[in-house]
Amino acid sequence: MNLSDSQTGDASLRRVSAMEAVLTHLRSAIERGDYAVGDKLPSEAELCRRLEVSRPVLREALRALQTMGLTASRTGKGTFVISSGPVEDPTFGDYAASDLMEVRRHIEIPVAGYAALRHSSEDLDHLWHLLERMERETDTTAWVAMDTLFHLAVAQAARNPVFRRVIEEIRDALARQSAFLNELGGRRDQSNREHRAIIEALADGSEHDAVEAMSHHLERVETTLTSIVRPAAADGPPAPGTP
């Protein structure tokens, strides 16, 4: 069965579903020892043939394996298994997930409170416009780009250029984390609802509600990340190519 072609519905949903299935299949194979530490995974062409998926879908799954600390890509040589189990603290760009979340909690939560007190009408218009686009967007890459813009816009609304500079510094890591969570955790719709709650708190001028809304948002991000890296159960999507 070709997951990328045979499923119905929105193309981006098919893509995510196929990527999840490929990732689950390869992750399980590594954790079972089918691919031992030091082993080279089959070539992309061979994996695409075996799993009946497109190369873009496969590459998304391979990137997720690297983020989880299971594999490493060596230029010109291929992808190699470096661990039999996922690391508890994956890396997004230059930063470990735990470091990123610590900074986000200490920066973005109070920033939301300041933004509730200091925002302009233009700031709110920009945030609402971004959210409306995010709620219509079906492409993960485009949504992730707007997600980082949303958090930059909240920092901008706090009227302290240092806050925005900090978010700019971690922007690439935020995008990588967002993509990871949306591809594997199905976070998009929930994130949109959480973003809406943040804007509504800003519009009400409620520092308390803005802090609560951003705190809830980051808690859900962290919970989803934990559930992906350390799943409570071994059950997952069926392996590609199975009935």
C-alpha positions in Angstrom: 0.0 0.0 0.0 1.4 3.4 -0.9 0.5 5.7 2.0 1.4 8.9 0.1 -0.9 8.2 -2.7 -3.8 6.0 -1.5 -5.2 7.9 1.5 -8.0 10.4 0.9 -8.3 13.9 2.3 -6.0 16.8 2.4 -2.6 16.2 0.9 -0.7 17.7 3.9 -2.6 15.4 6.3 -1.7 12.4 4.1 1.9 13.5 4.2 2.0 13.8 8.0 0.3 10.4 8.4 2.8 8.8 6.0 5.8 10.4 7.7 4.5 9.2 11.1 4.2 5.7 9.8 7.7 5.7 8.3 9.1 7.1 11.5 7.4 4.6 13.7 8.5 1.8 11.5 12.2 2.9 11.5 12.2 3.8 15.1 10.8 0.4 16.1 13.4 -1.4 13.9 16.2 0.5 15.6 14.8 -0.1 19.1 14.4 -3.9 18.3 18.0 -4.1 17.1 17.1 -4.7 13.5 19.5 -1.9 12.9 22.2 -1.9 15.5 24.3 1.0 16.7 26.9 1.7 14.0 24.8 0.2 11.2 24.1 2.2 8.1 20.5 2.5 7.1 19.6 1.5 3.6 19.8 4.2 1.0 17.0 6.7 0.5 16.1 5.1 -2.8 16.0 1.6 -1.2 13.9 2.8 1.8 11.4 4.6 -0.5 11.1 1.4 -2.5 10.6 -0.8 0.5 8.2 1.5 2.3 6.4 2.8 -0.7 6.6 6.4 0.1 8.0 9.5 -1.6 11.5 10.8 -0.9 10.2 14.1 0.8 8.2 11.9 3.2 11.1 9.7 3.9 13.5 12.7 4.5 11.1 14.2 7.0 11.1 10.9 8.9 14.9 10.7 8.8 15.2 14.3 10.1 12.9 13.3 13.0 15.1 10.3 13.8 18.1 12.6 14.0 16.3 15.1 16.2 15.4 12.1 18.6 19.1 11.2 18.7 18.7 7.8 17.0 20.7 8.5 13.9 23.2 10.8 12.4 23.7 11.8 8.8 27.2 11.8 7.4 27.7 13.7 4.2 28.4 11.5 1.2 28.1 8.3 3.4 24.5 8.0 4.5 22.6 7.8 7.7 24.0 5.7 10.6 22.4 4.5 13.9 24.0 6.1 16.9 21.6 5.0 19.7 19.2 2.2 20.3 16.7 4.6 22.0 15.7 8.2 21.7 17.5 10.8 23.8 15.4 12.4 26.5 16.5 15.8 25.5 16.4 16.2 21.7 18.2 19.1 20.0 16.6 21.7 17.8 19.2 23.5 15.8 21.8 24.8 18.2 19.8 24.2 21.4 18.7 21.3 23.5 15.0 21.1 24.0 15.3 21.5 27.8 17.4 24.7 27.4 15.0 26.1 24.8 11.9 25.4 27.0 13.6 26.9 30.1 14.3 30.1 28.2 10.9 30.2 26.7 9.2 29.9 30.1 11.4 32.7 31.5 11.0 35.0 28.6 7.8 34.4 26.7 5.5 34.2 29.7 6.3 37.6 31.2 6.6 39.0 27.7 2.9 38.1 27.1 2.0 40.0 30.3 3.9 43.1 29.2 2.3 42.8 25.7 -1.1 42.9 27.3 -0.3 46.2 28.9 1.8 47.8 26.2 0.5 46.7 22.8 -0.8 49.0 20.1 -3.8 48.5 17.9 -1.4 47.8 15.0 0.1 45.0 17.1 -3.3 43.4 17.6 -4.3 43.8 14.0 -1.0 42.0 13.0 -1.5 39.2 15.4 -5.2 38.6 14.3 -4.1 38.6 10.7 -1.4 36.1 11.4 -3.8 33.8 13.3 -6.4 34.0 10.5 -3.8 32.9 8.0 -2.6 30.1 10.3 -6.1 28.8 10.8 -6.5 28.5 7.0 -3.1 27.1 6.3 -2.7 23.4 5.4 1.0 23.3 4.6 3.1 22.5 7.6 6.2 24.5 6.5 4.1 27.6 5.8 2.3 27.2 9.2 5.6 26.8 11.1 7.0 30.0 9.5 3.9 31.9 10.7 4.1 30.3 14.1 7.6 31.8 14.7 6.3 35.2 13.3 3.4 35.0 15.9 5.9 34.7 18.8 8.0 37.5 17.4 4.9 39.7 17.1 4.0 39.1 20.8 7.6 40.0 21.7 7.3 43.1 19.6 4.0 44.1 21.3 5.9 44.1 24.7 7.7 47.2 23.5 11.2 46.1 24.7 13.6 45.4 21.8 15.7 43.0 24.0 12.8 40.6 24.2 12.4 40.5 20.4 16.2 40.1 20.0 16.1 37.0 22.3 13.2 35.5 20.2 15.1 36.3 17.1 18.2 34.4 18.5 16.1 31.2 19.1 13.9 31.6 16.0 15.5 28.7 14.0 15.2 26.4 17.0 11.6 27.5 17.5 10.8 26.7 13.9 12.5 23.2 14.2 10.6 22.5 17.4 7.3 23.6 15.9 7.8 21.5 12.8 8.7 18.4 14.9 5.7 18.8 17.1 3.3 19.4 14.3 4.6 16.5 12.2 4.6 14.1 15.0 2.2 15.5 17.6 -0.6 17.0 15.5 -0.3 20.2 17.4 -1.5 22.6 14.7 -5.2 23.0 15.6 -4.5 23.0 19.3 -1.8 25.6 18.8 -4.2 27.8 16.9 -6.7 27.7 19.7 -3.9 28.5 22.2 -2.7 31.4 20.1 -6.3 32.7 19.9 -6.5 32.7 23.7 -3.3 34.7 23.9 -4.5 37.3 21.5 -7.9 37.6 23.3 -6.0 38.2 26.6 -3.9 40.9 25.0 -7.0 42.5 23.5 -8.6 42.6 26.9 -5.5 44.2 28.4 -5.3 41.5 31.0 -1.8 40.8 32.1 -2.9 37.9 34.3 -4.9 36.2 31.5 -2.0 36.7 29.0 0.5 35.1 31.4 -1.9 32.2 32.0 -2.6 31.8 28.2 1.1 31.7 27.3 1.9 29.4 30.3 -0.7 27.0 29.1 0.6 27.1 25.6 4.1 26.3 26.7 3.0 23.6 29.0 1.2 21.9 26.1 4.3 22.2 23.9 6.4 20.5 26.6 3.8 17.8 27.2 3.5 17.0 23.5 7.3 16.9 23.2 7.6 14.5 26.1 4.9 12.2 24.7 6.7 11.9 21.4 10.2 11.2 22.9 9.0 9.0 25.7 5.7 7.5 24.6 3.6 5.9 27.3 2.8 2.9 25.1 4.6 1.2 22.3 1.5 1.3 20.0 1.7 3.5 17.0 0.7 3.8 13.3 1.1 0.5 11.3 4.3 0.0 9.4 4.2 1.3 5.8 3.4 -1.4 3.3 1.2 -3.4 5.7 -2.5 -4.0 5.1 
